[in-house]
Amino acid sequence: MTTLTETRPQEIAARALTRAMEYADRAGRFAAHDTAHSLRDNGAAITAYSGLAAVYAEIAKAATALAAETGR
């Protein structure tokens, strides 16, 4: 029998913040190339990873606000 466990907002926030940092780091690695050619070729990856980082940062922000409201 499988049981469901409750995930606390703090745990969600911590996981989301970790993912946001991972994606921001990936975007940074793609953007670290200093040639216009590399930036042009990596533009889609930079945009995608930056977008994912922003989404996960918003999830972390919302979970943190929920934790503050509920005291959990």
mmCIF file of the N, C-alpha and C atoms, coordinates in Angstrom:
data_MODEL
# 
_entry.id   MODEL 
# 
loop_
_atom_site.group_PDB 
_atom_site.id 
_atom_site.type_symbol 
_atom_site.label_atom_id 
_atom_site.label_alt_id 
_atom_site.label_comp_id 
_atom_site.label_asym_id 
_atom_site.label_entity_id 
_atom_site.label_seq_id 
_atom_site.pdbx_PDB_ins_code 
_atom_site.Cartn_x 
_atom_site.Cartn_y 
_atom_site.Cartn_z 
_atom_site.occupancy 
_atom_site.B_iso_or_equiv 
_atom_site.pdbx_formal_charge 
_atom_site.auth_seq_id 
_atom_site.auth_comp_id 
_atom_site.auth_asym_id 
_atom_site.auth_atom_id 
_atom_site.pdbx_PDB_model_num 
ATOM 1   N N  . MET A 1 1  ? 0.835  -1.174 0.000   1.00 0.00 ? 1  MET A N  1 
ATOM 2   C CA . MET A 1 1  ? 0.000  0.000  0.000   1.00 0.00 ? 1  MET A CA 1 
ATOM 3   C C  . MET A 1 1  ? 0.880  1.239  0.000   1.00 0.00 ? 1  MET A C  1 
ATOM 4   N N  . THR A 1 2  ? 0.552  2.144  -0.852  1.00 0.00 ? 2  THR A N  1 
ATOM 5   C CA . THR A 1 2  ? 1.300  3.386  -0.947  1.00 0.00 ? 2  THR A CA 1 
ATOM 6   C C  . THR A 1 2  ? 0.609  4.458  -0.113  1.00 0.00 ? 2  THR A C  1 
ATOM 7   N N  . THR A 1 3  ? 1.390  5.184  0.648   1.00 0.00 ? 3  THR A N  1 
ATOM 8   C CA . THR A 1 3  ? 0.831  6.278  1.430   1.00 0.00 ? 3  THR A CA 1 
ATOM 9   C C  . THR A 1 3  ? 1.364  7.594  0.886   1.00 0.00 ? 3  THR A C  1 
ATOM 10  N N  . LEU A 1 4  ? 0.528  8.570  0.929   1.00 0.00 ? 4  LEU A N  1 
ATOM 11  C CA . LEU A 1 4  ? 0.924  9.907  0.500   1.00 0.00 ? 4  LEU A CA 1 
ATOM 12  C C  . LEU A 1 4  ? 1.449  10.673 1.694   1.00 0.00 ? 4  LEU A C  1 
ATOM 13  N N  . THR A 1 5  ? 2.505  11.404 1.472   1.00 0.00 ? 5  THR A N  1 
ATOM 14  C CA . THR A 1 5  ? 3.025  12.244 2.544   1.00 0.00 ? 5  THR A CA 1 
ATOM 15  C C  . THR A 1 5  ? 2.793  13.694 2.172   1.00 0.00 ? 5  THR A C  1 
ATOM 16  N N  . GLU A 1 6  ? 2.573  14.486 3.153   1.00 0.00 ? 6  GLU A N  1 
ATOM 17  C CA . GLU A 1 6  ? 2.340  15.909 2.933   1.00 0.00 ? 6  GLU A CA 1 
ATOM 18  C C  . GLU A 1 6  ? 3.674  16.620 2.754   1.00 0.00 ? 6  GLU A C  1 
ATOM 19  N N  . THR A 1 7  ? 3.747  17.420 1.722   1.00 0.00 ? 7  THR A N  1 
ATOM 20  C CA . THR A 1 7  ? 4.950  18.211 1.493   1.00 0.00 ? 7  THR A CA 1 
ATOM 21  C C  . THR A 1 7  ? 4.713  19.609 2.042   1.00 0.00 ? 7  THR A C  1 
ATOM 22  N N  . ARG A 1 8  ? 5.587  20.036 2.896   1.00 0.00 ? 8  ARG A N  1 
ATOM 23  C CA . ARG A 1 8  ? 5.451  21.355 3.514   1.00 0.00 ? 8  ARG A CA 1 
ATOM 24  C C  . ARG A 1 8  ? 5.872  22.449 2.536   1.00 0.00 ? 8  ARG A C  1 
ATOM 25  N N  . PRO A 1 9  ? 5.275  23.622 2.675   1.00 0.00 ? 9  PRO A N  1 
ATOM 26  C CA . PRO A 1 9  ? 5.637  24.722 1.793   1.00 0.00 ? 9  PRO A CA 1 
ATOM 27  C C  . PRO A 1 9  ? 7.140  25.050 1.830   1.00 0.00 ? 9  PRO A C  1 
ATOM 28  N N  . GLN A 1 10 ? 7.768  24.907 3.014   1.00 0.00 ? 10 GLN A N  1 
ATOM 29  C CA . GLN A 1 10 ? 9.205  25.191 3.099   1.00 0.00 ? 10 GLN A CA 1 
ATOM 30  C C  . GLN A 1 10 ? 10.002 24.225 2.233   1.00 0.00 ? 10 GLN A C  1 
ATOM 31  N N  . GLU A 1 11 ? 9.575  22.961 2.188   1.00 0.00 ? 11 GLU A N  1 
ATOM 32  C CA . GLU A 1 11 ? 10.265 21.965 1.364   1.00 0.00 ? 11 GLU A CA 1 
ATOM 33  C C  . GLU A 1 11 ? 10.095 22.283 -0.111  1.00 0.00 ? 11 GLU A C  1 
ATOM 34  N N  . ILE A 1 12 ? 8.895  22.689 -0.494  1.00 0.00 ? 12 ILE A N  1 
ATOM 35  C CA . ILE A 1 12 ? 8.639  23.063 -1.884  1.00 0.00 ? 12 ILE A CA 1 
ATOM 36  C C  . ILE A 1 12 ? 9.500  24.267 -2.249  1.00 0.00 ? 12 ILE A C  1 
ATOM 37  N N  . ALA A 1 13 ? 9.551  25.252 -1.369  1.00 0.00 ? 13 ALA A N  1 
ATOM 38  C CA . ALA A 1 13 ? 10.342 26.458 -1.633  1.00 0.00 ? 13 ALA A CA 1 
ATOM 39  C C  . ALA A 1 13 ? 11.820 26.114 -1.790  1.00 0.00 ? 13 ALA A C  1 
ATOM 40  N N  . ALA A 1 14 ? 12.333 25.268 -0.913  1.00 0.00 ? 14 ALA A N  1 
ATOM 41  C CA . ALA A 1 14 ? 13.751 24.898 -0.978  1.00 0.00 ? 14 ALA A CA 1 
ATOM 42  C C  . ALA A 1 14 ? 14.076 24.152 -2.269  1.00 0.00 ? 14 ALA A C  1 
ATOM 43  N N  . ARG A 1 15 ? 13.212 23.223 -2.649  1.00 0.00 ? 15 ARG A N  1 
ATOM 44  C CA . ARG A 1 15 ? 13.441 22.465 -3.883  1.00 0.00 ? 15 ARG A CA 1 
ATOM 45  C C  . ARG A 1 15 ? 13.354 23.367 -5.104  1.00 0.00 ? 15 ARG A C  1 
ATOM 46  N N  . ALA A 1 16 ? 12.353 24.246 -5.106  1.00 0.00 ? 16 ALA A N  1 
ATOM 47  C CA . ALA A 1 16 ? 12.182 25.149 -6.242  1.00 0.00 ? 16 ALA A CA 1 
ATOM 48  C C  . ALA A 1 16 ? 13.356 26.118 -6.355  1.00 0.00 ? 16 ALA A C  1 
ATOM 49  N N  . LEU A 1 17 ? 13.829 26.617 -5.222  1.00 0.00 ? 17 LEU A N  1 
ATOM 50  C CA . LEU A 1 17 ? 14.967 27.532 -5.255  1.00 0.00 ? 17 LEU A CA 1 
ATOM 51  C C  . LEU A 1 17 ? 16.219 26.822 -5.756  1.00 0.00 ? 17 LEU A C  1 
ATOM 52  N N  . THR A 1 18 ? 16.400 25.578 -5.365  1.00 0.00 ? 18 THR A N  1 
ATOM 53  C CA . THR A 1 18 ? 17.530 24.792 -5.855  1.00 0.00 ? 18 THR A CA 1 
ATOM 54  C C  . THR A 1 18 ? 17.456 24.639 -7.366  1.00 0.00 ? 18 THR A C  1 
ATOM 55  N N  . ARG A 1 19 ? 16.267 24.314 -7.874  1.00 0.00 ? 19 ARG A N  1 
ATOM 56  C CA . ARG A 1 19 ? 16.104 24.162 -9.321  1.00 0.00 ? 19 ARG A CA 1 
ATOM 57  C C  . ARG A 1 19 ? 16.333 25.491 -10.032 1.00 0.00 ? 19 ARG A C  1 
ATOM 58  N N  . ALA A 1 20 ? 15.837 26.583 -9.462  1.00 0.00 ? 20 ALA A N  1 
ATOM 59  C CA . ALA A 1 20 ? 16.035 27.899 -10.071 1.00 0.00 ? 20 ALA A CA 1 
ATOM 60  C C  . ALA A 1 20 ? 17.518 28.208 -10.201 1.00 0.00 ? 20 ALA A C  1 
ATOM 61  N N  . MET A 1 21 ? 18.269 27.898 -9.173  1.00 0.00 ? 21 MET A N  1 
ATOM 62  C CA . MET A 1 21 ? 19.713 28.160 -9.210  1.00 0.00 ? 21 MET A CA 1 
ATOM 63  C C  . MET A 1 21 ? 20.406 27.262 -10.229 1.00 0.00 ? 21 MET A C  1 
ATOM 64  N N  . GLU A 1 22 ? 19.971 26.010 -10.337 1.00 0.00 ? 22 GLU A N  1 
ATOM 65  C CA . GLU A 1 22 ? 20.559 25.107 -11.325 1.00 0.00 ? 22 GLU A CA 1 
ATOM 66  C C  . GLU A 1 22 ? 20.336 25.629 -12.739 1.00 0.00 ? 22 GLU A C  1 
ATOM 67  N N  . TYR A 1 23 ? 19.104 26.051 -13.036 1.00 0.00 ? 23 TYR A N  1 
ATOM 68  C CA . TYR A 1 23 ? 18.810 26.554 -14.378 1.00 0.00 ? 23 TYR A CA 1 
ATOM 69  C C  . TYR A 1 23 ? 19.499 27.888 -14.655 1.00 0.00 ? 23 TYR A C  1 
ATOM 70  N N  . ALA A 1 24 ? 19.588 28.739 -13.658 1.00 0.00 ? 24 ALA A N  1 
ATOM 71  C CA . ALA A 1 24 ? 20.303 30.008 -13.839 1.00 0.00 ? 24 ALA A CA 1 
ATOM 72  C C  . ALA A 1 24 ? 21.784 29.750 -14.107 1.00 0.00 ? 24 ALA A C  1 
ATOM 73  N N  . ASP A 1 25 ? 22.344 28.761 -13.430 1.00 0.00 ? 25 ASP A N  1 
ATOM 74  C CA . ASP A 1 25 ? 23.743 28.397 -13.654 1.00 0.00 ? 25 ASP A CA 1 
ATOM 75  C C  . ASP A 1 25 ? 23.947 27.884 -15.076 1.00 0.00 ? 25 ASP A C  1 
ATOM 76  N N  . ARG A 1 26 ? 23.023 27.064 -15.555 1.00 0.00 ? 26 ARG A N  1 
ATOM 77  C CA . ARG A 1 26 ? 23.120 26.564 -16.933 1.00 0.00 ? 26 ARG A CA 1 
ATOM 78  C C  . ARG A 1 26 ? 23.050 27.702 -17.934 1.00 0.00 ? 26 ARG A C  1 
ATOM 79  N N  . ALA A 1 27 ? 22.121 28.631 -17.713 1.00 0.00 ? 27 ALA A N  1 
ATOM 80  C CA . ALA A 1 27 ? 22.015 29.786 -18.605 1.00 0.00 ? 27 ALA A CA 1 
ATOM 81  C C  . ALA A 1 27 ? 23.308 30.583 -18.583 1.00 0.00 ? 27 ALA A C  1 
ATOM 82  N N  . GLY A 1 28 ? 23.871 30.742 -17.403 1.00 0.00 ? 28 GLY A N  1 
ATOM 83  C CA . GLY A 1 28 ? 25.129 31.481 -17.274 1.00 0.00 ? 28 GLY A CA 1 
ATOM 84  C C  . GLY A 1 28 ? 26.276 30.811 -18.012 1.00 0.00 ? 28 GLY A C  1 
ATOM 85  N N  . ARG A 1 29 ? 26.306 29.488 -17.975 1.00 0.00 ? 29 ARG A N  1 
ATOM 86  C CA . ARG A 1 29 ? 27.372 28.777 -18.692 1.00 0.00 ? 29 ARG A CA 1 
ATOM 87  C C  . ARG A 1 29 ? 27.239 28.969 -20.197 1.00 0.00 ? 29 ARG A C  1 
ATOM 88  N N  . PHE A 1 30 ? 26.007 28.954 -20.701 1.00 0.00 ? 30 PHE A N  1 
ATOM 89  C CA . PHE A 1 30 ? 25.818 29.188 -22.132 1.00 0.00 ? 30 PHE A CA 1 
ATOM 90  C C  . PHE A 1 30 ? 26.157 30.626 -22.497 1.00 0.00 ? 30 PHE A C  1 
ATOM 91  N N  . ALA A 1 31 ? 25.864 31.563 -21.600 1.00 0.00 ? 31 ALA A N  1 
ATOM 92  C CA . ALA A 1 31 ? 26.122 32.980 -21.874 1.00 0.00 ? 31 ALA A CA 1 
ATOM 93  C C  . ALA A 1 31 ? 27.581 33.367 -21.651 1.00 0.00 ? 31 ALA A C  1 
ATOM 94  N N  . ALA A 1 32 ? 28.359 32.502 -21.027 1.00 0.00 ? 32 ALA A N  1 
ATOM 95  C CA . ALA A 1 32 ? 29.744 32.835 -20.699 1.00 0.00 ? 32 ALA A CA 1 
ATOM 96  C C  . ALA A 1 32 ? 30.642 32.948 -21.924 1.00 0.00 ? 32 ALA A C  1 
ATOM 97  N N  . HIS A 1 33 ? 30.204 32.388 -23.023 1.00 0.00 ? 33 HIS A N  1 
ATOM 98  C CA . HIS A 1 33 ? 31.001 32.499 -24.234 1.00 0.00 ? 33 HIS A CA 1 
ATOM 99  C C  . HIS A 1 33 ? 30.990 33.950 -24.697 1.00 0.00 ? 33 HIS A C  1 
ATOM 100 N N  . ASP A 1 34 ? 32.147 34.481 -24.953 1.00 0.00 ? 34 ASP A N  1 
ATOM 101 C CA . ASP A 1 34 ? 32.238 35.915 -25.210 1.00 0.00 ? 34 ASP A CA 1 
ATOM 102 C C  . ASP A 1 34 ? 32.205 36.287 -26.683 1.00 0.00 ? 34 ASP A C  1 
ATOM 103 N N  . THR A 1 35 ? 31.979 35.359 -27.561 1.00 0.00 ? 35 THR A N  1 
ATOM 104 C CA . THR A 1 35 ? 31.914 35.712 -28.981 1.00 0.00 ? 35 THR A CA 1 
ATOM 105 C C  . THR A 1 35 ? 30.462 35.873 -29.404 1.00 0.00 ? 35 THR A C  1 
ATOM 106 N N  . ALA A 1 36 ? 30.240 36.753 -30.351 1.00 0.00 ? 36 ALA A N  1 
ATOM 107 C CA . ALA A 1 36 ? 28.887 36.980 -30.853 1.00 0.00 ? 36 ALA A CA 1 
ATOM 108 C C  . ALA A 1 36 ? 28.341 35.709 -31.490 1.00 0.00 ? 36 ALA A C  1 
ATOM 109 N N  . HIS A 1 37 ? 29.212 34.952 -32.134 1.00 0.00 ? 37 HIS A N  1 
ATOM 110 C CA . HIS A 1 37 ? 28.790 33.703 -32.769 1.00 0.00 ? 37 HIS A CA 1 
ATOM 111 C C  . HIS A 1 37 ? 28.263 32.724 -31.729 1.00 0.00 ? 37 HIS A C  1 
ATOM 112 N N  . SER A 1 38 ? 28.965 32.556 -30.639 1.00 0.00 ? 38 SER A N  1 
ATOM 113 C CA . SER A 1 38 ? 28.535 31.637 -29.579 1.00 0.00 ? 38 SER A CA 1 
ATOM 114 C C  . SER A 1 38 ? 27.230 32.099 -28.952 1.00 0.00 ? 38 SER A C  1 
ATOM 115 N N  . LEU A 1 39 ? 27.093 33.387 -28.717 1.00 0.00 ? 39 LEU A N  1 
ATOM 116 C CA . LEU A 1 39 ? 25.863 33.897 -28.122 1.00 0.00 ? 39 LEU A CA 1 
ATOM 117 C C  . LEU A 1 39 ? 24.682 33.712 -29.064 1.00 0.00 ? 39 LEU A C  1 
ATOM 118 N N  . ARG A 1 40 ? 24.914 33.917 -30.362 1.00 0.00 ? 40 ARG A N  1 
ATOM 119 C CA . ARG A 1 40 ? 23.839 33.726 -31.336 1.00 0.00 ? 40 ARG A CA 1 
ATOM 120 C C  . ARG A 1 40 ? 23.411 32.260 -31.366 1.00 0.00 ? 40 ARG A C  1 
ATOM 121 N N  . ASP A 1 41 ? 24.376 31.370 -31.370 1.00 0.00 ? 41 ASP A N  1 
ATOM 122 C CA . ASP A 1 41 ? 24.067 29.942 -31.419 1.00 0.00 ? 41 ASP A CA 1 
ATOM 123 C C  . ASP A 1 41 ? 23.434 29.443 -30.128 1.00 0.00 ? 41 ASP A C  1 
ATOM 124 N N  . ASN A 1 42 ? 23.759 30.039 -29.018 1.00 0.00 ? 42 ASN A N  1 
ATOM 125 C CA . ASN A 1 42 ? 23.260 29.589 -27.716 1.00 0.00 ? 42 ASN A CA 1 
ATOM 126 C C  . ASN A 1 42 ? 22.076 30.405 -27.204 1.00 0.00 ? 42 ASN A C  1 
ATOM 127 N N  . GLY A 1 43 ? 21.620 31.339 -27.990 1.00 0.00 ? 43 GLY A N  1 
ATOM 128 C CA . GLY A 1 43 ? 20.543 32.227 -27.548 1.00 0.00 ? 43 GLY A CA 1 
ATOM 129 C C  . GLY A 1 43 ? 19.293 31.505 -27.100 1.00 0.00 ? 43 GLY A C  1 
ATOM 130 N N  . ALA A 1 44 ? 18.895 30.471 -27.838 1.00 0.00 ? 44 ALA A N  1 
ATOM 131 C CA . ALA A 1 44 ? 17.682 29.727 -27.471 1.00 0.00 ? 44 ALA A CA 1 
ATOM 132 C C  . ALA A 1 44 ? 17.862 29.008 -26.138 1.00 0.00 ? 44 ALA A C  1 
ATOM 133 N N  . ALA A 1 45 ? 19.040 28.427 -25.928 1.00 0.00 ? 45 ALA A N  1 
ATOM 134 C CA . ALA A 1 45 ? 19.298 27.730 -24.659 1.00 0.00 ? 45 ALA A CA 1 
ATOM 135 C C  . ALA A 1 45 ? 19.332 28.720 -23.501 1.00 0.00 ? 45 ALA A C  1 
ATOM 136 N N  . ILE A 1 46 ? 19.949 29.868 -23.717 1.00 0.00 ? 46 ILE A N  1 
ATOM 137 C CA . ILE A 1 46 ? 20.013 30.898 -22.673 1.00 0.00 ? 46 ILE A CA 1 
ATOM 138 C C  . ILE A 1 46 ? 18.600 31.344 -22.298 1.00 0.00 ? 46 ILE A C  1 
ATOM 139 N N  . THR A 1 47 ? 17.778 31.583 -23.314 1.00 0.00 ? 47 THR A N  1 
ATOM 140 C CA . THR A 1 47 ? 16.402 32.017 -23.077 1.00 0.00 ? 47 THR A CA 1 
ATOM 141 C C  . THR A 1 47 ? 15.605 30.943 -22.338 1.00 0.00 ? 47 THR A C  1 
ATOM 142 N N  . ALA A 1 48 ? 15.743 29.701 -22.782 1.00 0.00 ? 48 ALA A N  1 
ATOM 143 C CA . ALA A 1 48 ? 14.994 28.608 -22.156 1.00 0.00 ? 48 ALA A CA 1 
ATOM 144 C C  . ALA A 1 48 ? 15.395 28.414 -20.696 1.00 0.00 ? 48 ALA A C  1 
ATOM 145 N N  . TYR A 1 49 ? 16.687 28.339 -20.436 1.00 0.00 ? 49 TYR A N  1 
ATOM 146 C CA . TYR A 1 49 ? 17.138 28.122 -19.062 1.00 0.00 ? 49 TYR A CA 1 
ATOM 147 C C  . TYR A 1 49 ? 16.839 29.325 -18.168 1.00 0.00 ? 49 TYR A C  1 
ATOM 148 N N  . SER A 1 50 ? 16.938 30.521 -18.704 1.00 0.00 ? 50 SER A N  1 
ATOM 149 C CA . SER A 1 50 ? 16.587 31.707 -17.920 1.00 0.00 ? 50 SER A CA 1 
ATOM 150 C C  . SER A 1 50 ? 15.110 31.708 -17.581 1.00 0.00 ? 50 SER A C  1 
ATOM 151 N N  . GLY A 1 51 ? 14.289 31.298 -18.534 1.00 0.00 ? 51 GLY A N  1 
ATOM 152 C CA . GLY A 1 51 ? 12.850 31.221 -18.299 1.00 0.00 ? 51 GLY A CA 1 
ATOM 153 C C  . GLY A 1 51 ? 12.504 30.189 -17.236 1.00 0.00 ? 51 GLY A C  1 
ATOM 154 N N  . LEU A 1 52 ? 13.136 29.026 -17.316 1.00 0.00 ? 52 LEU A N  1 
ATOM 155 C CA . LEU A 1 52 ? 12.901 27.994 -16.303 1.00 0.00 ? 52 LEU A CA 1 
ATOM 156 C C  . LEU A 1 52 ? 13.350 28.467 -14.923 1.00 0.00 ? 52 LEU A C  1 
ATOM 157 N N  . ALA A 1 53 ? 14.476 29.159 -14.876 1.00 0.00 ? 53 ALA A N  1 
ATOM 158 C CA . ALA A 1 53 ? 14.948 29.692 -13.590 1.00 0.00 ? 53 ALA A CA 1 
ATOM 159 C C  . ALA A 1 53 ? 13.924 30.668 -13.014 1.00 0.00 ? 53 ALA A C  1 
ATOM 160 N N  . ALA A 1 54 ? 13.360 31.501 -13.865 1.00 0.00 ? 54 ALA A N  1 
ATOM 161 C CA . ALA A 1 54 ? 12.364 32.472 -13.401 1.00 0.00 ? 54 ALA A CA 1 
ATOM 162 C C  . ALA A 1 54 ? 11.106 31.780 -12.889 1.00 0.00 ? 54 ALA A C  1 
ATOM 163 N N  . VAL A 1 55 ? 10.659 30.739 -13.586 1.00 0.00 ? 55 VAL A N  1 
ATOM 164 C CA . VAL A 1 55 ? 9.465  30.006 -13.156 1.00 0.00 ? 55 VAL A CA 1 
ATOM 165 C C  . VAL A 1 55 ? 9.696  29.366 -11.787 1.00 0.00 ? 55 VAL A C  1 
ATOM 166 N N  . TYR A 1 56 ? 10.829 28.697 -11.641 1.00 0.00 ? 56 TYR A N  1 
ATOM 167 C CA . TYR A 1 56 ? 11.112 28.051 -10.354 1.00 0.00 ? 56 TYR A CA 1 
ATOM 168 C C  . TYR A 1 56 ? 11.315 29.075 -9.241  1.00 0.00 ? 56 TYR A C  1 
ATOM 169 N N  . ALA A 1 57 ? 11.860 30.231 -9.560  1.00 0.00 ? 57 ALA A N  1 
ATOM 170 C CA . ALA A 1 57 ? 12.012 31.279 -8.549  1.00 0.00 ? 57 ALA A CA 1 
ATOM 171 C C  . ALA A 1 57 ? 10.638 31.777 -8.087  1.00 0.00 ? 57 ALA A C  1 
ATOM 172 N N  . GLU A 1 58 ? 9.695  31.883 -9.018  1.00 0.00 ? 58 GLU A N  1 
ATOM 173 C CA . GLU A 1 58 ? 8.336  32.306 -8.654  1.00 0.00 ? 58 GLU A CA 1 
ATOM 174 C C  . GLU A 1 58 ? 7.643  31.247 -7.794  1.00 0.00 ? 58 GLU A C  1 
ATOM 175 N N  . ILE A 1 59 ? 7.879  29.975 -8.108  1.00 0.00 ? 59 ILE A N  1 
ATOM 176 C CA . ILE A 1 59 ? 7.315  28.903 -7.284  1.00 0.00 ? 59 ILE A CA 1 
ATOM 177 C C  . ILE A 1 59 ? 7.878  28.985 -5.871  1.00 0.00 ? 59 ILE A C  1 
ATOM 178 N N  . ALA A 1 60 ? 9.181  29.197 -5.766  1.00 0.00 ? 60 ALA A N  1 
ATOM 179 C CA . ALA A 1 60 ? 9.818  29.323 -4.444  1.00 0.00 ? 60 ALA A CA 1 
ATOM 180 C C  . ALA A 1 60 ? 9.243  30.516 -3.688  1.00 0.00 ? 60 ALA A C  1 
ATOM 181 N N  . LYS A 1 61 ? 9.041  31.612 -4.388  1.00 0.00 ? 61 LYS A N  1 
ATOM 182 C CA . LYS A 1 61 ? 8.488  32.817 -3.768  1.00 0.00 ? 61 LYS A CA 1 
ATOM 183 C C  . LYS A 1 61 ? 7.073  32.565 -3.248  1.00 0.00 ? 61 LYS A C  1 
ATOM 184 N N  . ALA A 1 62 ? 6.248  31.906 -4.058  1.00 0.00 ? 62 ALA A N  1 
ATOM 185 C CA . ALA A 1 62 ? 4.873  31.617 -3.647  1.00 0.00 ? 62 ALA A CA 1 
ATOM 186 C C  . ALA A 1 62 ? 4.834  30.638 -2.470  1.00 0.00 ? 62 ALA A C  1 
ATOM 187 N N  . ALA A 1 63 ? 5.679  29.629 -2.516  1.00 0.00 ? 63 ALA A N  1 
ATOM 188 C CA . ALA A 1 63 ? 5.713  28.655 -1.421  1.00 0.00 ? 63 ALA A CA 1 
ATOM 189 C C  . ALA A 1 63 ? 6.193  29.301 -0.122  1.00 0.00 ? 63 ALA A C  1 
ATOM 190 N N  . THR A 1 64 ? 7.143  30.219 -0.241  1.00 0.00 ? 64 THR A N  1 
ATOM 191 C CA . THR A 1 64 ? 7.625  30.934 0.945   1.00 0.00 ? 64 THR A CA 1 
ATOM 192 C C  . THR A 1 64 ? 6.518  31.797 1.537   1.00 0.00 ? 64 THR A C  1 
ATOM 193 N N  . ALA A 1 65 ? 5.752  32.465 0.677   1.00 0.00 ? 65 ALA A N  1 
ATOM 194 C CA . ALA A 1 65 ? 4.639  33.283 1.158   1.00 0.00 ? 65 ALA A CA 1 
ATOM 195 C C  . ALA A 1 65 ? 3.578  32.415 1.823   1.00 0.00 ? 65 ALA A C  1 
ATOM 196 N N  . LEU A 1 66 ? 3.306  31.255 1.239   1.00 0.00 ? 66 LEU A N  1 
ATOM 197 C CA . LEU A 1 66 ? 2.336  30.331 1.829   1.00 0.00 ? 66 LEU A CA 1 
ATOM 198 C C  . LEU A 1 66 ? 2.809  29.835 3.181   1.00 0.00 ? 66 LEU A C  1 
ATOM 199 N N  . ALA A 1 67 ? 4.096  29.522 3.275   1.00 0.00 ? 67 ALA A N  1 
ATOM 200 C CA . ALA A 1 67 ? 4.643  29.062 4.558   1.00 0.00 ? 67 ALA A CA 1 
ATOM 201 C C  . ALA A 1 67 ? 4.511  30.153 5.619   1.00 0.00 ? 67 ALA A C  1 
ATOM 202 N N  . ALA A 1 68 ? 4.737  31.395 5.219   1.00 0.00 ? 68 ALA A N  1 
ATOM 203 C CA . ALA A 1 68 ? 4.629  32.493 6.176   1.00 0.00 ? 68 ALA A CA 1 
ATOM 204 C C  . ALA A 1 68 ? 3.185  32.677 6.652   1.00 0.00 ? 68 ALA A C  1 
ATOM 205 N N  . GLU A 1 69 ? 2.243  32.504 5.722   1.00 0.00 ? 69 GLU A N  1 
ATOM 206 C CA . GLU A 1 69 ? 0.823  32.674 6.079   1.00 0.00 ? 69 GLU A CA 1 
ATOM 207 C C  . GLU A 1 69 ? 0.321  31.548 6.985   1.00 0.00 ? 69 GLU A C  1 
ATOM 208 N N  . THR A 1 70 ? 0.743  30.341 6.692   1.00 0.00 ? 70 THR A N  1 
ATOM 209 C CA . THR A 1 70 ? 0.222  29.189 7.430   1.00 0.00 ? 70 THR A CA 1 
ATOM 210 C C  . THR A 1 70 ? 1.068  28.833 8.637   1.00 0.00 ? 70 THR A C  1 
ATOM 211 N N  . GLY A 1 71 ? 2.235  29.430 8.729   1.00 0.00 ? 71 GLY A N  1 
ATOM 212 C CA . GLY A 1 71 ? 3.132  29.108 9.844   1.00 0.00 ? 71 GLY A CA 1 
ATOM 213 C C  . GLY A 1 71 ? 3.702  27.723 9.762   1.00 0.00 ? 71 GLY A C  1 
ATOM 214 N N  . ARG A 1 72 ? 3.818  27.197 8.533   1.00 0.00 ? 72 ARG A N  1 
ATOM 215 C CA . ARG A 1 72 ? 4.342  25.847 8.357   1.00 0.00 ? 72 ARG A CA 1 
ATOM 216 C C  . ARG A 1 72 ? 5.637  25.938 7.651   1.00 0.00 ? 72 ARG A C  1 
# 
